[in-house]
Amino acid sequence: MPLPTLFSSLRLPVIAAPMFIVSNPELVIAQVRAGIVGSFPALNARPASQLDEWLARITEETRGCGAPFAVNMIVHRTNARLEEDLAILEKWKVPLVITSLGANTEVNDAVHSWGGIVLHDVIDDAFARKAVDKGADGLIAVAAGAGGHAGQQSPFALMQEVRSWFDGPVALSGAIASGRSILAAQAMGADFAYIGTPWIATAEANAVEAYKQAIVESRAADIVNSSLFTGIHGNYLRASIIAAGMDPDSLPEGDKSQMNFGSGGNMDAKAWKDIWGAGQGIGAIETVEPVESRVATLLAQYQSARNELLRRTGMG
């Protein structure tokens, strides 16, 4: 199935993942101007009235760019702002909506009514089927190693099952932090790489300097998977857990019944303000730099990896 024309002018097949707190208008605008899909969670705009201001600014400052922007909507029952935020998205005719934590037919229908496209993030094939059945246009396959609320399955297994029946748009998430990994995602059947952690270590990101430096200094072994902070499993930086006075090697299980994604969790140490999310691809990030520079590096790596593959297979 051909990709929607919305994606026809991307500089690189990348969708920047929406990150709680970190993704702000400055980051999204820089991502879109650099030629990739930029995104942010609607809940980052606080109070809710600020969402209207953010969308006005992003719409104006990305006008004429080849890449679109996206807004992430948490569809879980704890999101008391869902209907209010959806009305604001409709006002601005947001072109791409990323839904999380619950496929919702009514939300999908609303987005379609103004001509928007919905991508729903899933962690396994069963959730993928439910999302498409409820009207999602495409999927974000969240595999093991992704930052934040990561899945548990290998990207090979997840993509293999999804592509056995679905030929619509798919983005793959999970430890993708280099151009070589972007090409690998495409080889597995994904249309896009869904990348989060590398954008934390950028000049435009809304992250404290200590967080950005921790991204640069850490490696995959420094990522801890825990359900303690939000009720479902996620990947976090070991150093931030220690700084919050906890032992990252002996964390208790979280209470799934107490999930609350509108407040950053149910503890004094909040995800993602105090407990910093990050993915296992973190070892590829060596500097804090502007978004444009990071995209240029990813593009050069991607092109080099593609040329190398052609040479190795005798097709170049």
Secondary structure, DSSP 8 states (H G I E B T S, - for coil): ----GGGTT-SSSEEE---TTT--HHHHHHHHHTTSBEEEEGGGSSSTHHHHHHHHHHHHHTTT-SS-EEEEEE-STT-TTHHHHHHHHHHTT-SEEEEESS--HHHHHHHHHTT-EEEEEESSHHHHHHHHHTT-SEEEEE-TT-SBS--SS-HHHHHHHHHTT--S-EEEESS--SHHHHHHHHHTT-SEEEE-HHHHTBTTSS--HHHHHHHHH--GGGEEEESTTTSS-EEEEHHHHHHTT--TTS-----GGG--TTTT-SSSS-BTTTB-B--GGGGG----B-HHHHHHHHHHHHHHHHHHHHHHTT--
